[in-house]
């Protein structure tokens, strides 16, 4: 049994002393050799914790953590002093899937020369798929999608083909897929997205896959993801009340602007707008709908279009009935600017009638005589609004 003093010296030797030998990683000793065993320990910082735990009981956690930090800092200090080259490629292979090594390589890639990137990329490619699902390695792959050359990005994207669904459902792989969808060219985007055909609802309901579907809706042209959008037809309300599905519906409202899609989605929401407004997830969909209605400019273009549309005007009316007080005030302040103009349109008149009912009931004060500059001073409670509209 080793004494405590001897054990401490051995551990300190492992953590510090061997790192000072420049040629340590190049040493070659036959199977079972002591130095080879030490090399394996040095390549796995967690081994230091195991050693400490076997001999030191309660002290293990504190000492193991300290030794691991010393190991990581020493290795990175050594690596930073070495220019990327043949002699350091073995170290790269170890570092890709290591927490500290992965972080260092990510930082290095942001400023690395073309030659250095090529050397690292050469080492990544044979193990790219395994790195994509690794807790630390996936970040290195993502960083190459951000800072690699056009050729390197295409080559990495080709590694994804045939594995998009599997990676989309994996905790770390889904992040790589999302990053790839953001940066690759349209032809590769289309190939990647096509692998999800027939599996859309499975992905939407998955804690990882739903993020990939959202990214597809955000980044891929609508014409290339019609099979995704049409899968949601007759499912909008169900998805809106799902913890992951509600996010996807929000992305559809934000990014899918084809008349048919807007009509289908809006009509399904309209049929259940009261229930959705009170649902723990559905209310986020209604909030997104209000946001889209208000638009992002002073012209309020989305809201104007909806108020004059044969079907969309009913959505506006329902939202006026069910949205919370803050949302209602925002909507009414936007609508009041267009009240006179809306009277000229067949369907716009419906909106005017709704607002006039609110005014007549004394639920709000509308200061049109002062150029519409005043805010609404009082908002009718939702239960009263529903009663008024019934």
C-alpha positions as semicolon CSV with decimal commas, in nm:
position;residue;x (nm);y (nm);z (nm)
1;X;0,000;0,000;0,000
2;X;0,147;0,334;-0,101
3;X;0,191;0,591;0,171
4;X;-0,003;0,917;0,143
5;X;0,316;1,114;0,080
6;X;0,426;0,877;-0,198
7;X;0,083;0,887;-0,362
8;X;0,083;1,266;-0,362
9;X;0,425;1,271;-0,525
10;X;0,313;1,023;-0,791
11;X;0,002;1,223;-0,869
12;X;0,192;1,550;-0,889
13;X;0,446;1,379;-1,115
14;X;0,164;1,261;-1,342
15;X;-0,007;1,598;-1,353
16;X;0,296;1,822;-1,389
17;X;0,632;1,657;-1,437
18;X;0,566;1,445;-1,745
19;X;0,416;1,739;-1,933
20;X;0,758;1,905;-1,925
21;X;0,908;1,631;-2,141
22;X;0,872;1,762;-2,501
23;X;0,881;1,423;-2,660
24;X;0,646;1,247;-2,418
25;X;0,367;1,187;-2,668
26;X;0,617;1,052;-2,917
27;X;0,751;0,784;-2,676
28;X;0,688;0,431;-2,793
29;X;0,692;0,144;-2,542
30;X;0,571;-0,209;-2,594
31;X;0,226;-0,333;-2,487
32;X;0,176;-0,310;-2,114
33;X;0,469;-0,071;-2,067
34;X;0,449;0,170;-1,774
35;X;0,500;0,485;-1,979
36;X;0,235;0,378;-2,226
37;X;-0,004;0,335;-1,935
38;X;0,087;0,680;-1,805
39;X;0,028;0,825;-2,151
40;X;-0,325;0,682;-2,148
41;X;-0,386;0,839;-1,808
42;X;-0,256;1,174;-1,929
43;X;-0,486;1,163;-2,230
44;X;-0,788;1,126;-2,001
45;X;-0,799;1,388;-1,727
46;X;-1,090;1,204;-1,565
47;X;-0,845;0,919;-1,489
48;X;-0,679;1,147;-1,237
49;X;-1,006;1,167;-1,049
50;X;-1,039;0,786;-1,059
51;X;-0,689;0,738;-0,922
52;X;-0,751;0,988;-0,647
53;X;-1,085;0,828;-0,564
54;X;-0,943;0,478;-0,531
55;X;-0,685;0,578;-0,272
56;X;-0,801;0,896;-0,103
57;X;-1,171;0,857;-0,031
58;X;-1,326;1,190;0,077
59;X;-1,024;1,388;-0,052
60;X;-1,067;1,254;-0,403
61;X;-1,312;1,507;-0,541
62;X;-1,116;1,814;-0,435
63;X;-0,774;1,682;-0,533
64;X;-0,899;1,521;-0,856
65;X;-1,059;1,845;-0,969
66;X;-0,743;2,041;-0,888
67;X;-0,522;1,798;-1,078
68;X;-0,756;1,797;-1,378
69;X;-0,750;2,176;-1,397
70;X;-0,371;2,174;-1,372
71;X;-0,352;1,909;-1,646
72;X;-0,579;2,106;-1,879
73;X;-0,401;2,436;-1,822
74;X;-0,059;2,276;-1,875
75;X;-0,163;2,097;-2,191
76;X;-0,313;2,411;-2,340
77;X;-0,010;2,618;-2,245
78;X;0,208;2,361;-2,418
79;X;-0,020;2,344;-2,722
80;X;-0,034;2,721;-2,760
81;X;0,343;2,729;-2,790
82;X;0,339;2,479;-3,075
83;X;0,255;2,596;-3,425
84;X;0,006;2,368;-3,593
85;X;0,199;2,110;-3,784
86;X;0,263;1,737;-3,829
87;X;0,416;1,701;-3,484
88;X;0,101;1,828;-3,313
89;X;-0,166;1,647;-3,513
90;X;-0,177;1,357;-3,267
91;X;-0,257;1,606;-2,995
92;X;-0,539;1,753;-3,206
93;X;-0,711;1,416;-3,229
94;X;-0,719;1,395;-2,850
95;X;-0,827;1,757;-2,804
96;X;-1,129;1,759;-3,039
97;X;-1,346;1,570;-2,791
98;X;-1,199;1,727;-2,476
99;X;-1,372;2,017;-2,301
100;X;-1,067;2,241;-2,276
101;X;-0,912;2,127;-2,601
102;X;-1,237;2,180;-2,792
103;X;-1,271;2,530;-2,652
104;X;-0,914;2,618;-2,744
105;X;-0,948;2,486;-3,100
106;X;-1,272;2,684;-3,146
107;X;-1,093;3,003;-3,044
108;X;-0,793;2,920;-3,263
109;X;-1,008;2,862;-3,572
110;X;-1,145;3,217;-3,557
111;X;-0,801;3,360;-3,636
112;X;-0,616;3,063;-3,787
113;X;-0,441;3,090;-4,123
114;X;-0,563;2,893;-4,423
115;X;-0,278;2,647;-4,380
116;X;-0,362;2,590;-4,014
117;X;-0,732;2,542;-4,091
118;X;-0,644;2,290;-4,362
119;X;-0,431;2,089;-4,118
120;X;-0,704;2,079;-3,854
121;X;-0,971;2,004;-4,116
122;X;-0,766;1,710;-4,244
123;X;-0,776;1,563;-3,893
124;X;-1,146;1,632;-3,843
125;X;-1,283;1,470;-4,157
126;X;-1,216;1,102;-4,074
127;X;-1,402;1,139;-3,744
128;X;-1,651;1,413;-3,837
129;X;-1,967;1,208;-3,776
130;X;-1,862;1,093;-3,430
131;X;-1,760;1,447;-3,336
132;X;-2,102;1,578;-3,441
133;X;-2,269;1,381;-3,162
134;X;-1,997;1,445;-2,904
135;X;-2,064;1,678;-2,611
136;X;-1,754;1,886;-2,692
137;X;-1,665;1,781;-3,046
138;X;-1,989;1,918;-3,193
139;X;-1,872;2,272;-3,119
140;X;-1,558;2,221;-3,327
141;X;-1,772;2,110;-3,622
142;X;-2,003;2,409;-3,579
143;X;-1,705;2,642;-3,570
144;X;-1,579;2,501;-3,901
145;X;-1,921;2,569;-4,054
146;X;-1,877;2,930;-3,941
147;X;-1,511;2,989;-4,024
148;X;-1,417;2,720;-4,276
149;X;-1,360;2,788;-4,644
150;X;-1,646;2,738;-4,891
151;X;-1,490;2,409;-4,997
152;X;-1,454;2,285;-4,639
153;X;-1,816;2,377;-4,560
154;X;-1,937;2,181;-4,862
155;X;-1,728;1,879;-4,767
156;X;-1,855;1,885;-4,410
157;X;-2,215;1,920;-4,532
158;X;-2,169;1,616;-4,753
159;X;-2,086;1,418;-4,438
160;X;-2,436;1,497;-4,314
161;X;-2,614;1,349;-4,615
162;X;-2,781;1,024;-4,518
163;X;-2,767;1,107;-4,147
164;X;-2,985;1,418;-4,116
165;X;-3,277;1,253;-3,936
166;X;-3,058;1,065;-3,690
167;X;-2,854;1,375;-3,610
168;X;-3,167;1,591;-3,583
169;X;-3,299;1,370;-3,304
170;X;-2,969;1,367;-3,114
171;X;-2,889;1,623;-2,845
172;X;-2,563;1,749;-2,998
173;X;-2,616;1,644;-3,357
174;X;-2,924;1,867;-3,386
175;X;-2,704;2,170;-3,316
176;X;-2,472;2,079;-3,602
177;X;-2,768;2,034;-3,838
178;X;-2,906;2,375;-3,740
179;X;-2,571;2,544;-3,799
180;X;-2,533;2,371;-4,135
181;X;-2,881;2,479;-4,247
182;X;-2,786;2,838;-4,164
183;X;-2,470;2,848;-4,378
184;X;-2,478;2,592;-4,661
185;X;-2,584;2,668;-5,018
186;X;-2,943;2,612;-5,130
187;X;-2,869;2,287;-5,316
188;X;-2,730;2,126;-5,001
189;X;-3,004;2,277;-4,787
190;X;-3,260;2,114;-5,012
191;X;-3,088;1,773;-4,995
192;X;-3,065;1,788;-4,617
193;X;-3,424;1,897;-4,561
194;X;-3,555;1,630;-4,800
195;X;-3,433;1,361;-4,559
196;X;-3,693;1,479;-4,306
197;X;-3,982;1,411;-4,545
198;X;-4,215;1,161;-4,379
199;X;-4,069;1,233;-4,035
200;X;-4,184;1,591;-3,978
201;X;-4,431;1,530;-3,694
202;X;-4,183;1,301;-3,520
203;X;-3,926;1,579;-3,527
204;X;-4,174;1,846;-3,416
205;X;-4,265;1,647;-3,105
206;X;-3,902;1,570;-3,024
207;X;-3,707;1,788;-2,779
208;X;-3,416;1,807;-3,025
209;X;-3,583;1,764;-3,362
210;X;-3,823;2,055;-3,315
211;X;-3,530;2,297;-3,323
212;X;-3,426;2,160;-3,662
213;X;-3,778;2,204;-3,803
214;X;-3,784;2,562;-3,673
215;X;-3,450;2,631;-3,839
216;X;-3,576;2,487;-4,169
217;X;-3,876;2,722;-4,160
218;X;-3,653;3,019;-4,074
219;X;-3,374;2,962;-4,327
220;X;-3,494;2,751;-4,620
221;X;-3,705;2,906;-4,899
222;X;-4,073;2,829;-4,850
223;X;-4,098;2,648;-5,183
224;X;-3,842;2,391;-5,064
225;X;-4,023;2,311;-4,738
226;X;-4,381;2,278;-4,860
227;X;-4,385;1,916;-4,744
228;X;-4,312;2,044;-4,391
229;X;-4,579;2,316;-4,394
230;X;-4,853;2,100;-4,549
231;X;-4,794;1,839;-4,277
232;X;-4,933;2,094;-4,033
233;X;-5,263;2,136;-4,215
234;X;-5,550;2,019;-3,990
235;X;-5,295;1,994;-3,706
236;X;-5,241;2,361;-3,620
237;X;-5,452;2,365;-3,301
238;X;-5,306;2,038;-3,175
239;X;-4,952;2,162;-3,240
240;X;-5,029;2,499;-3,083
241;X;-5,107;2,331;-2,751
242;X;-4,788;2,120;-2,757
243;X;-4,475;2,243;-2,573
244;X;-4,259;2,204;-2,886
245;X;-4,528;2,229;-3,152
246;X;-4,630;2,578;-3,040
247;X;-4,279;2,702;-3,128
248;X;-4,305;2,557;-3,477
249;X;-4,645;2,720;-3,537
250;X;-4,498;3,054;-3,428
251;X;-4,219;3,016;-3,686
252;X;-4,480;2,942;-3,955
253;X;-4,666;3,262;-3,867
254;X;-4,340;3,457;-3,886
255;X;-4,183;3,314;-4,202
256;X;-4,445;3,146;-4,422
257;X;-4,626;3,407;-4,626
258;X;-4,792;3,215;-4,910
259;X;-5,164;3,302;-4,927
260;X;-5,273;2,939;-4,896
261;X;-5,059;2,869;-4,591
262;X;-5,167;3,190;-4,421
263;X;-5,533;3,116;-4,494
264;X;-5,518;2,757;-4,364
265;X;-5,325;2,841;-4,050
266;X;-5,530;3,151;-3,970
267;X;-5,862;2,970;-4,018
268;X;-5,758;2,684;-3,789
269;X;-5,642;2,928;-3,522
270;X;-5,965;3,127;-3,562
271;X;-6,181;2,822;-3,491
272;X;-6,015;2,772;-3,152
273;X;-5,880;3,117;-3,072
274;X;-6,057;3,141;-2,734
275;X;-5,922;2,807;-2,615
276;X;-5,573;2,884;-2,747
277;X;-5,565;3,223;-2,575
278;X;-5,617;3,045;-2,241
279;X;-5,384;2,750;-2,304
280;X;-5,040;2,745;-2,142
281;X;-4,875;2,694;-2,483
282;X;-5,144;2,818;-2,719
283;X;-5,129;3,167;-2,573
284;X;-4,777;3,202;-2,718
285;X;-4,921;3,135;-3,063
286;X;-5,184;3,406;-3,010
287;X;-4,912;3,646;-2,895
288;X;-4,713;3,568;-3,209
289;X;-5,025;3,625;-3,416
290;X;-5,079;3,966;-3,255
291;X;-4,714;4,052;-3,317
292;X;-4,747;3,963;-3,684
293;X;-5,068;4,161;-3,709
294;X;-4,903;4,470;-3,561
295;X;-4,603;4,440;-3,789
296;X;-4,268;4,606;-3,733
297;X;-4,324;4,943;-3,905
298;X;-4,541;5,246;-3,852
299;X;-4,735;5,158;-4,166
300;X;-4,881;4,850;-3,990
301;X;-4,895;4,677;-4,328
302;X;-4,980;4,323;-4,203
303;X;-5,261;4,456;-3,986
304;X;-5,402;4,673;-4,267
305;X;-5,407;4,380;-4,507
306;X;-5,575;4,151;-4,253
307;X;-5,845;4,405;-4,162
308;X;-5,947;4,437;-4,528
309;X;-5,929;4,064;-4,607
310;X;-6,243;3,850;-4,640
311;X;-6,122;3,591;-4,388
312;X;-5,838;3,753;-4,197
313;X;-6,061;4,030;-4,065
314;X;-6,236;3,767;-3,853
315;X;-5,900;3,677;-3,699
316;X;-5,853;4,042;-3,602
317;X;-6,200;4,049;-3,451
318;X;-6,139;3,731;-3,251
319;X;-5,805;3,860;-3,125
320;X;-5,975;4,183;-3,013
321;X;-6,214;3,966;-2,817
322;X;-5,963;3,733;-2,652
323;X;-5,623;3,903;-2,622
324;X;-5,503;4,042;-2,291
325;X;-5,542;4,408;-2,196
326;X;-5,193;4,514;-2,300
327;X;-5,227;4,352;-2,641
328;X;-5,573;4,502;-2,685
329;X;-5,446;4,851;-2,614
330;X;-5,165;4,807;-2,867
331;X;-5,408;4,682;-3,131
332;X;-5,664;4,954;-3,077
333;X;-5,404;5,227;-3,087
334;X;-5,292;5,091;-3,424
335;X;-5,645;5,040;-3,556
336;X;-5,779;5,384;-3,465
337;X;-5,543;5,547;-3,719
338;X;-5,720;5,357;-3,999
339;X;-6,083;5,368;-3,884
340;X;-6,200;5,623;-4,141
341;X;-6,020;5,444;-4,425
342;X;-6,158;5,104;-4,319
343;X;-6,515;5,230;-4,365
344;X;-6,452;5,231;-4,741
345;X;-6,385;4,856;-4,752
346;X;-6,650;4,584;-4,729
347;X;-6,462;4,372;-4,479
348;X;-6,289;4,663;-4,307
349;X;-6,635;4,776;-4,194
350;X;-6,655;4,470;-3,971
351;X;-6,352;4,592;-3,775
352;X;-6,501;4,941;-3,746
353;X;-6,823;4,789;-3,611
354;X;-6,631;4,593;-3,345
355;X;-6,443;4,900;-3,227
356;X;-6,760;5,111;-3,225
357;X;-6,927;4,849;-3,002
358;X;-6,646;4,885;-2,755
359;X;-6,675;5,263;-2,764
360;X;-7,055;5,258;-2,732
361;X;-7,032;5,023;-2,434
362;X;-6,810;5,274;-2,257
363;X;-6,528;5,025;-2,235
364;X;-6,274;5,253;-2,403
365;X;-6,219;5,616;-2,480
366;X;-6,113;5,690;-2,838
367;X;-5,967;6,039;-2,890
368;X;-6,008;6,076;-3,266
369;X;-6,097;6,444;-3,233
370;X;-5,739;6,513;-3,121
371;X;-5,577;6,348;-3,418
372;X;-5,569;6,008;-3,253
373;X;-5,282;6,109;-3,027
374;X;-5,436;5,998;-2,698
375;X;-5,421;5,643;-2,567
376;X;-5,719;5,434;-2,462
377;X;-5,782;5,517;-2,099
378;X;-5,975;5,208;-2,001
379;X;-5,993;4,858;-2,147
380;X;-6,300;4,640;-2,124
381;X;-6,229;4,312;-1,938
382;X;-6,213;4,000;-2,154
383;X;-6,525;3,842;-2,002
384;X;-6,722;4,161;-2,076
385;X;-6,584;4,175;-2,431
386;X;-6,697;3,817;-2,499
387;X;-7,042;3,896;-2,364
388;X;-7,060;4,211;-2,575
389;X;-6,965;4,024;-2,895
390;X;-7,202;3,730;-2,839
